[in-house]
Amino acid sequence: MTKHSYDKEFKEQAVQYYLDNKDHMTMNEISKNLCIGASTLHKWIKLFTETGEFGRGIGQKSFYLNCLFY
């Protein structure tokens, strides 16, 4: 499996997408729409809710709209 690097903006948008949709979608559905693993999304949500930030997170993954609804 290839390890991906995601930028801070993508992580923020992914967490916001989760928060906006968690009442009518499962974590697995949301992570699938974002083309990331559920454990990755869970880690970002936990990190953000505990610290309010994501750390270094340097990468080139663009926002989830590239993947949604394929």
ABEGO torsion letter per residue (X at the ends): XBBBBBBAAAAAAAAAAAAAAAAABBAAAAAAAAGBBAAAAAAAAAAAAAAGBAEAGBBABBBAAAABGX
